[in-house]
Amino acid sequence: MNREDDFHCYRDILSIDPGYSHDNGTGFALFDDTTYRLKSCGLIRLFAPGLESHDSTIEIANKVKKRWEEEVGFSKDPKILCIEHPLACFTKQGVRVNSKSIIMLAILCTRIEERFKAKTPLRPYPHIWKKRGTKEETKALVLDTLGQCSLRVLKEGLLSVPPHLHHNVFDAIGLGLWAIKLYEDDKNNL
């Protein structure tokens, strides 16, 4: 369902660790915008393996929007939408990563963002919010930062995610925590 008017009501913080393949999926985290409690998290994956194209970016973006509508409603947009954007080119373990995958990742990020009218869109690169931290460091930060209620939501969100893909959910939560800290720092500097 779409709104046709120009009225915008903002609520909550949505953070996305994008991935467009069936094997990886897109991690997401939804935080309450006043208490900063984790409300929902998980992994959004393609319906079928083997589709890694523009169609897969459309399917993932549509599923992100549908999940938002199920959790928050179609009449509201995120107060903050934080999507990790890829660097134009990077090297992993001394090998250049396929530029086609970086381009497709950027297309996915754009498609997700265009489905929302967020009050504050954030597009950090991985090294901006992680500071070159490892997946284990991100997981430890998340587990140390979340309160008991949020940890229960995390545990529930991970139930349907294969263990080798938990890092995508932890990255989405870590990204959301980074966005919350940035938001709080900005509020305190006014």
HELIX and SHEET records of a PDB file:
HELIX    1   1 HIS A   54  GLU A   71  1                                  18    
HELIX    2   2 SER A   99  GLU A  114  1                                  16    
HELIX    3   3 PRO A  126  TRP A  129  1                                   4    
HELIX    4   4 LYS A  135  THR A  145  1                                  11    
HELIX    5   5 GLN A  148  LEU A  158  1                                  11    
HELIX    6   6 PRO A  163  LEU A  165  5                                   3    
HELIX    7   7 HIS A  166  ASN A  188  1                                  23    
SHEET    1   A 5 LEU A  38  ILE A  44  0                                        
SHEET    2   A 5 THR A  26  PHE A  31 -1                                        
SHEET    3   A 5 ILE A  13  ASP A  17 -1                                        
SHEET    4   A 5 ILE A  80  ILE A  83  1                                        
SHEET    5   A 5 THR A 120  LEU A 122  1                                        
SHEET    1   B 2 THR A  91  LYS A  92  0                                        
SHEET    2   B 2 VAL A  95  ARG A  96 -1                                        
END                                                                             
